[in-house]
């Protein structure tokens, strides 16, 4: 692994980090998307870990460049990071991490830097917290068939209340023997149909499914691709439950401007949009 002298001029080590992310891009294995991505991760001790995207014929088994770099780092005993730079072949747009990668970064802190770059090396600096606001992380765990329809033409507060109630009911079906952290979701399609979901864990942890993705997969499998809102519920009394980065990316696939209701156990809530929860996002339009 390479090392950077992070005590030197800040602009100098940022430049070097970006160069290393561009070099890493050359190794990208992306025969399906043809979309090369490289990443260079800077640990607090100056060690740099690089990564590229590695695709798979079974598309969902592919790995993003950022997670490749971070997995390499963790496997070498590093868990404290200063920055990560991400590079692609896009000339006019900044490359930004997908929601799942943002969640992966969040596991190791919120206040470290992410450099979103263009092909010429120009960049925008953001923090993990900027990219994944109101996030779900380790601290949250430490604390703890016929689809119904809603009349969405009625009083707005009334259907929001009903949607939240349905998310709380869905939580009772959660299968979470490992985390003991129950989550329920209720997804409202534009035609008023409601799809509920709960988290479904697995002994192979990474095969588990979040409540939000359970609900959305049910909806898409029934032909629904346009959504008005989703409500998410947990057993947390004093904190709002918020979707992980992977779920935010899943939501983003179907638009940015629909509502997400983050709730507490008593039913109180904060309303945000998908765009609020996943700023500077990567979506279908980027691939088009």
N, C-alpha and C positions, 0 to 999 in steps of 0.2 A: 504494500500500500504506500501511496505517496504521502508526503507531509507538506503542509504549508506553514510558513512562519506568520501566525496570525497576529503577532505583536507589531508587524510592519504596517506600512500605510494601508489603510482599510481598502481604498480603491484598488490597490495592487493585488491583494489576496482575493478580492471579489473577481477581478479580471481573470486571475489564474483559475479560480473555481469554475467560472463560466467556460473557459477554454477546455478544462478537463471534461465538462459535461458535453461539449461539442465533440471532443475526441471519442468519448464513450458511445456517442450516437452511431459511430462508424461500425460498431459491432451489433447493432440492432438486428434481431431476427423477426422480420415482419412480412412474411410472404403473402399475407392475406389483406392487410390494410395498406401496405406500402408506406406506412406513416412511421418514420424513424424518430425515436426519442432517446435522449441520453440524459443522465443525471450524475451529479457529483455532490456527494454528501460530506460535509466538513464536521468532524467530531471536535469536541471541546479541546482535545489535546493536540489538534492540528492534523490528525490523520484524515486522509481523504479516501472515500470509498466510491467507486464509480459503478454505474449500472445502465443497462439498456432494456428496452422492451423485448420480451421473449414471447412470441405468439404460439398458439397451438391450434391444430385442426379442430379440436373441441374448444371453440372460441373462449368460453368462460374460464378455461384453465390457463389462459395467457397471463403474463405478469408484466406490470408496468415498470418503466425504468426506475422510478422513485422507490418502489417497493423492492426491486432487485438490489439497489444500493443499500437500503436500510436493513434488509435481511442479511446481507453480507456483513454489515457493520455489527449488528447484534450477535451474529454467529462468531464474531471475533472479540466479543466482550464489551462492545461500546453501546452505551445507552443514553449518553448526553451529547446533544448536537448543537452546533452554532448556526449552521446554515446549509441549505441545499440549493443548487442551481440546476435548472432544467432547460434542455435544448431540443429544438426540432428543426425541420427544414422550412418552416413558415417564415416568409419574408416580411409580411405586413401585419402579422398578428403575433401577440405574445402567446407562448405555450403555457398552459396552466394545468395543474394536477387535477385528475378526476377526483370525485368525492371519496372513493375508497382510499386513494393515496393520501388525501387530506386526513382521513380518519387514522390511517397508519402513522402519519406524522404526529397527530394529536396524542397518541399513546405515550409519546416521549416529551410532552410539553407543548405549551401554546405560544410561548414568546420568543421562538427562534425564527430566523429569517428564511424566506423562500424567494429566490430570484427567478422571475419569469422572464424569459429572453426571446429575442428575435434572432433570425439567422445571422445578422451582422454583429451580434454580441451586445446590442443595446438591451437594457433590462428595466424592469420595475421591481422594486423590493416590497414584499409584504411579509407579514408574520403569519404563522399557522393560525393564530386567533383571527386575523383579518379574513383568512380564506375559509375558516370554519367557525363562524360566530355561533354563540349559544350552543357550544359543543357538548357532546357526551363523551366522557373519558373515565379513566381509572377511579377518580374520586367519586363518581356516581355509584360505582359498584361497591366501593368501600362503605357507603351509606346504605347502603342497601341492595248451500245448495239452492233453495228459493231465496232470492235476495229481496229484502224489504226496500221500500221506496220512501223518500222524504218529499214532502210538498215544499220545494224550494222557493215557490212563489210566496209562501207565507212569511210572517215576521222573521227577519233574519236571525234575531237572537233565539227564536224558538227552534229553528232547524239546527243552529249551531249547538244548542243545548242537547237536542236529540242525538246529534252526531257524536258528541262527547260521551253521552250515556251509552251509546252502542260500542264505543271504543273501550269503555270500562267493562261492559259485559263480555266483550271479546277476550279481555285479559284473563278471565276465569278459565279459559281453555289452554292457557300457556303451558307449554312443555319445556320446563327449564330446570332439570334436576341438577345441573352443574353450577349455574350462576344463582339460582333461586331468585332471579330478577324478572318478575312478570311484566310483560308489555302487551297492550292491545291496540289495535288500530281500526278505524272505520273510515273508509274511502267513499266519497260522494262523487258519482259520475254526473256528467252534465244533464242527463235525463232524469236524475233523481234516484237512480239505483244506488244502494249502499252495499259495499263489499267489506266484510270484516276479516281481520287476521290477528294472529297471535304469534309470539316468538316460538320457534320450534328448534330446540338445541339437538346436538348430536355428539356422541362420544368422540368423534373426530371433529373437534371444535369448529374448524373452519367450514364445515358443511352445514352448520346451523343456519337458520333463516330468521331474519328479523320480522316483527309483526307487520311493518309497513310494506315490505316486499311480499309477504304472504298475501296481503290484501290486494296489492297491485297485480300480482301474478294471477290471482283469481279473476280479477276484473278483465285483464287482457285476454285470458283464456275464454272469456264469455263474449269477446268482441268489443269491449270498451277501451277506448284510447284517449278520451277527452274527460278531464276531471275538473271539478269545481273546488274540492277541499278534501283534506284528510285530518282526522283528529287522532292524537296519540295519547295513550293513558298508561300509567305505571302505579306503583304503590308508594311513590315518594310524596311525602306530605309537604315538605318545605322547599322542594325544588321542582322546576318544570322539567318534564321529560322532553328530550329533543332527539331527532333522528340522527343516526350515525352518518358518516360521510358516504358510505356505500348506498344507504337508502336515499340520501339527498341526490346522489347521481342517478339513481333509479327513477326518482321523481322527475328530475330534469329532462329525462328522455321524452317526457310527454308535456313539456312546456315549463316556463319560468314564472308565469304570473298567476298561478293558482294558490289557494290558501292552505297553510299548515297551522293547525291549532295545537300548541304545546300546552299540556295541562298538568295540574296538580291533583292529588288524590280527592280533594273536595270539589273538583270540577271547575275550579277557576282556571283561566287560560290566558295565553298571549297569542295573538294572531300574527303570523309572518307569511311572506310569500316564499316560494321555492328560490326565487332570485335573491331574497334577503339571506337565506340560509346557505346559498352556494354562489357567492359573488364571483365574477370573472370566470364563469363556468365553461366547461367543455361539453359540447352537445352535438346533436345530429348535424347541425348547420356547419360545424367545423369539418366533418367528414365529407359533406356535400361539396 
